[in-house]
Amino acid sequence: MIWLNFKFNMENIKIFTFNPFSENTYIISNDKGECVIIDPGCSYSEEENGLDNYISANGLKPVKLLNTHCHIDHIFGNLYCTHKYGLELYAHKEELPNIINADMYADTFGVAKPGSPQPVHYLKEGDTVVFGNVILEVLFTPGHSPGHVVFYCRNGNYVIGGDVLFKEGIGRTDLPGGNYATLIRSIHEKMFNLPNDTIIYSGHGPETTIGHEKIYNPFLNLIDAN
């Protein structure tokens, strides 16, 4: 289990790296001590305790549970977070099949069944997630997964990007519902329309920026980053 911490103005971003897939889980907290949990990948008690210890030690109050998408590595902790903090799940409606089939996929990968609850609230393009001084804009970015969304914080100049775009890489498209052409279109039409200095916090691996990926990502056409 690995964790990092970043601060933008009056908000903090905490990053945990969880489970056998090395998935990045995010906690964003605001100036009032409220926080949202994005893609909780905690898959066993030590990881759950690590998540809760951070929340408790910082006096945070979880107010929303968000999924960028619902592949198994991003939802291991959904059940824990709904029970522990009394949260309801937010995700795109096209991700429902991934949640329904997650326990079956667990057998395929030889990992614990997540038993995730289904979304109570469905996210869509143009929605905003607001808590205190933090505003997260929802962008619809399918391709890696049919209902993939990302959360863009305009004031903080960052995006919680799930598995769309990685540092010099892109999300895989060979899983059920994946589509390569759709993913590339999402990157060019949504992600690359963000400012070049926007920080991308991805679902796996280190952070990067939009400008860096425009120039150095070998999977994408090179375009002017100015």
Secondary structure, 3 states (H helix, E strand, C coil): CEEEEEEECCEEEEEEEECCCCEEEEEEECCCCEEEEECCCCCCHHHHHHHHHHHHHCCCEEEEEECCCCCHHHCCCHHHHHHHHCCCEEEEHHHHHHHHCHHHHHHHHCCCCCCCCCCCEEECCCCEEEECCEEEEEEECCCCCCCCEEEEECCCCEEEEECCEECCEECCCCCCCCCHHHHHHHHHHCHHHCCCCCEEEECECCCEEHHHHHHHCCCCCCCCCC
